[in-house]
Amino acid sequence: MSFSERLFGSRPVSAPDIPFGRYTDAFKTSVQLAAWNRSLELFDQGKHLQAYQEFFVYLRDDKVDNVNWRTEGDTMFFEFWQGSQRVTGLATADKVKAESKVARAVDLNVGFLRRLMEYNYSLKFCRFALDPENNLILRFDTPGTDASPLKLLHALRELAIHADKHDDLLLDEFTTALSPAEQRTEAEIPAAEKEAKYAYLRRQIESAFALLDQAKPDPNQYPGGYAYLLLAMAFRLDYLLRPEGFIMDVLEKVYGIYFTKDERSNQLKIIALRKEFQKILDRPKEQIFKELYRTRSTFGINTPANHERIVSLIDGELPNMEWHLTQNHLELALAVPQYIAGNAMFQNVPPKPDRELLHLFFQITETDFFRELGFPVYTAADGLPDKRLVSQAVRAIADRNKIEYPRLRPDLQRLNFASMPLFAKSYLDMIRSLDLTKSEA
């Protein structure tokens, strides 16, 4: 079953199985949660190897085949994947060790060695090191008496996420000093998908720059709308393209630049954001293609958020589109709900109904992109949302989640199909009004 069918139910038009958004481990099954509890109990009883076996049952996601292990005598060997990185390790009753090969040092360059020493100060459980073969590795080890499942969860998460983040960045920056340490675990995506994503990436950035250059309204006098425009674009590109390496790092920098409290005005921050996006436009196409690949992961980066967090985000930001609506700055008005939807998916893991409805929001508002990828679309010939198709998709989401959320009844009467900005505003208002009280069962 394709991603679109899982998300929205069957449609006459088939859809490719293309994942969106960052991997999340927030939705554990009852089997996984039971394994976690058994792991804690077994460790307290001194049955360490049995505890670790249950621990890896808790981590394993059968849908992506991310974790494997085997036991030989008194030793358990394990491996798991995080993005493009493989983490390997062993566990006994006396110790637990894990490592990931980030790169191979062709030349012991002072620059990257200093960089890694600085990274080590920020790590809580792991450390960068060189092995006898000059492989740059990220390593964790601990005595068995201190290797509780809770500590392993935090330590392996830190190791996996940092190894996956730094491999592409270090290889890209220190091209002559470092080379890949081992066969990467990413899967290639079809050339047509890469072309569509690359075209969308450039189109989005160039369109945003054109609005800035058009200066209606003047970004020096009214910077707020352009801040929404650029931040919404960063969140949207992260969710829809799932880039790795350099591009992912730039998108995270965009977020950091704007929200860091410093002496820069909003106008200066917008200039800084534009410079970051320009780096993406300046990057060779073949380099960007290398950062578009499919991975399997074990740990999610984002933390779960409840529905109240989404409601608070909508309440706090949605009124800021009103001035742009009244002034007929429709692109900037639409940027506000786009920012809300992207922010919700970039920073947190919303509850399943919210997550599915927000994905549908992207599929409706980014019709051309989804059409180019081969997905069914939810807009009419005039480019406006199709009332019948949108209503069907929303009802399908509600039906699929009604057992866990029996009070989930989206109010379709709230939706305004007159224009895309008005629809986006009303759609988020519909999400805001949902009752996501869970069933007691």
Protein Blocks (a to p, Z undefined) as FASTA:
>chain_A
ZZklmmnopafbdcddddedjddfklccfklmmmmmmmmmmmmnopamlmmmmmmmmmpc
fklopaccddehjaccddddehjbccdddddfkbccddddfbdcfbacfklmmmmmmmmm
mpmkbccdddfkopacddddddfklmcfklmmmmmmmmmmmmmmmmmmmmmmmmmlpccf
bdcfbdcddfklmmmmmmmmmmmmmmmmmmmmnopacfklmmmlmmmmmmmmmmmmmmmn
opghjlmmmmmmmmmmmmpccfbdfklmmmmmmmmmmmmmmpcfklmmmmgccdddfbdf
bdcddfklmmmmmmmmmmmmmmmmmnopaklmmmmmmmmmmmmmmmmccdfklmmmmmmm
mmmmmmmlmmmnopacfbdfkopacfklmmmmmmmmmmmmmmmmmmlccdfklpcckbmk
lmmmmmmmmmmmpccbdcfZZ
